[in-house]
Structures are given as structure tokens and as C-alpha cells.
Amino acid sequence: MQAFTLILVLAVLTVVGFRMGRGRAVAVVGGETRKLHSLPSYHGMYVALWCAVPSFVLFGLWMLFESSIATQLTLANLPPQALQGPDGQPLSEARIGLLLNDIRNTATGNIAGSSDAIVQQAAQYYNGIRATGDWLLTAAALSLAVLGAGFGWKRVSADLRARNDVEMAVKIFMIVCSTIAVFTTIGIILSLLFESLRFFSRVSPVEFLFGTHWSPQISIRADQVGSSGGFGAIPLFAGTMLISFIAMMVAVPIGLLSAIYMAEYAPRKVRSVVKPLLEILAGIPTVVYGFFAALTVAPFFRDSGQLFGLSISSESAIAAGIVMGIMIIPFVSSLSDDVITAVPNAMREGSYGLGATKSETIKRVILPAALPGVVGGILLAVSRAIGETMIVVMAAGLAANLTANPFEAVTTVTVQIVTLLVGDQEFDSPKTLAAFALGLVLFVVTLVLNVIALHVVRKYREQYE
């Protein structure tokens, strides 16, 4: 049975278990549900959990280890001569890995059938193991679901503390999810840190953080042109800050003012139309914004500059920044609108009672009270701007120029990370490892922004709560 079909069957059994548990709870008290310790729905969820949790845990474990188990069994079944080279010596681990990769690709049909009879036989054996495993998984998962549902159904009684057990299960599930999130974050940090340390063992951190020449080209031979690369990342940081600053100059005023209008001035009918239209901008793919920037905005600025005697590059920071700001407007406006509408009406009425006008109430009461949420929305917008890639690639270019002129071509950290990791790369050269160092810098910058935002939120939350 395919994985999706099995999941669907288990979901149906879970729903059936819920209905059985709820019906059993009502039946044991003769329809007088007030005699139950917990509501009938909690008894239904209790049986559903006993039905779903063991079977889905088994399913998840099997998905994690199925491939490795099948690979090890296939390797153990190979004839001895398949694991020996032409000289009769045992194959290295790398060669064995290539052999297993050929077997898996042949088994799954990713490549044409191999002419090697041993590989073909091993691929058939591999498919046989996986097919047998799928049937065993199906039988075991369905058996666990039925047995679990039966066990939970049998335990349903008037005194069963079903609500406590269900709430404990939900609490454990949330703890597991939080733990996964924490360990995922730790894994990301460690992967960035270790690879960055490898980079800094070859390139000086001072050169990387304060150098002004970025040309990460490491040649294979020392006599080739460009054999000595430059890893000064200041042009990348400057380009990122320049484009992000331009984007914020567009997104923050327009987003915040539109949020104030929708929350405080717009009639309900106008708000119901304007807000969805504004949020449509968030659903447009970034590559579409990139096309818009490269084909419309950038030529417009270039031609306009010629009219006024200005030299504006075809790929400029101002074109990328303005289009990026348009893309970020929904993040600022939507979050700011939600925060402003959440300010208690009592604060508005108190301000009006003291004789303040609507504009004075907005400036002196509502915006200060909503400032923590507004700061959070702006922080999200800044992070979105720093991490944007496609618009910069198509509208600002790849040139690592150290300039504050918005009319010239610049590049950003994220664009260079993508450029360094395009194609088949070996993570042994400073050129490739530089991407991890740039990622670590972005992580640190985001962390600092979060700390600043938390400081602002705590300061004003104490004042207005």
C-alpha cells in the first residue's frame, strides 16, 4: 500500500475511533452526560489518540529507516566478487557508495537499466525488500490502529479522566514540536559555525569583515589568471544595506499610512475591498517582481535619468530597492493594521473625552500603544528585504561595487551566496565556504535586530499594559 493511501486509511480509522469513543461514553451513562467526568468529545479524542498515535509513530520510524535497512540488506546479499576490484582488493567505501547508488537508481528507474547483471539482480532484490517492507508496514500499522482503538474504547467509563489524558497528550505533542524547533535551530547554527570556522582558517576574519575587494575566484593552478581571490565582504554588506534602506523607505511609510487609513478612517465597505487588494501583493512570486523591475522600473529610471543628465545604470540599486519595497508593503500594512485595530476602544474614547481630535488620538495614543506590534512588523519587513534574492539578481546585478550611489549596480549577501553555490561544488575551497561565512553574518544581523525589537517591545509594553 502506498504511503498516501495508508495515511488516508489511518485517518479514517482515527475518525471512526473518535465516533466510537464518543458514542461509548454516552452509552455507559445511559445518555446522562452530566455523570461523565469529561465531555463525550474528550472520550472520543481519547480513543482517537490511542488509534492514531502508535500507528503514526510506527509509520514515521519506518519512513526514516526504510531506505537504510533495505540498502544494508541489499549490500549483505551481494556476491563477494561484486565488492572486489579488478585487482582482487576490497572496494573502498567511496566505490561501494557509488555501487549502491547505481543499484538504487536502477531500482527506482531514475537511470536506464544497468548492463551489469549483478546490479540488475541487486536492484530486483532491493525492490523486493521494499515491497515486502511496505506490506509489513501496512499490516503492522493497521493492526496497531485497530488494537489501540479497541484498547481505548474498552477503557471508556464514567470515571475516566479523558480530558486530563487528552490535554496531557496535546501538551507532550507541543513539547516535542518545540524541542524539534530548538534542535533544528541549533543544527542550523552549528552547520553555519563549523563551515565558517573552516573558511576563517584559510581567510582572515579581518580581511573578510573589513576588506573592500570581493572576488572569490580560486583557480586550480597557481599560474592561472585570478589565482588569488579577494574575500572582502564590505561591498556586499554595503549593497545589502543600501537596497534594504531604499526598500524600507518605500514600504514603511506606505504600509503604515495605509494601515492607519484602513483601521481608523476607511468605511467598512472600503476596508473590505482595499485590504484584500493590498494583500494580493504578498501572493505575487518574487520572480514576477524581478521581471517587473528588470523590464519596466529599471528602464524607466535609466531613461528618466537621461532626460535630467544623470547616469543611471541599467541595473541599479534604486530599481531593485523600490520594487522590493512594493513587495514588502503588505507585510508592514497587514501586521500594523492588525495591531492598530487591537488597541482597546477605551483608549480612543478616553482621548476623545479629553477633547483630542482624531488625528491627535492616532498620533499620541493609538500609535504609541501599537508601537511594539508595529516594530515587529517592520522587523519582519527588514528581514524580508535582507533575505530577498531574485529581485536583486534581475534588477541590481552581480557586481560587488562599494558605493552609496543608488543609481549604480550593486549586489547583496544573499545573491552572492546563491552565486557561490550554483552548480556542482566541493565544500573544500574558500570560494564555496565563503557562502557559509556570509550566512553566519546574516544570522548575527538578524539576531541583533530581534534583540533590539524585543527591547523596544518590553519598554513600551510596560508603559501601556
Order of alpha helices (4+ residues) and beta strands (2+ residues): alpha-alpha-alpha-alpha-alpha-alpha-beta-beta-alpha-alpha-alpha-alpha-alpha-alpha-alpha-alpha-alpha-alpha-alpha
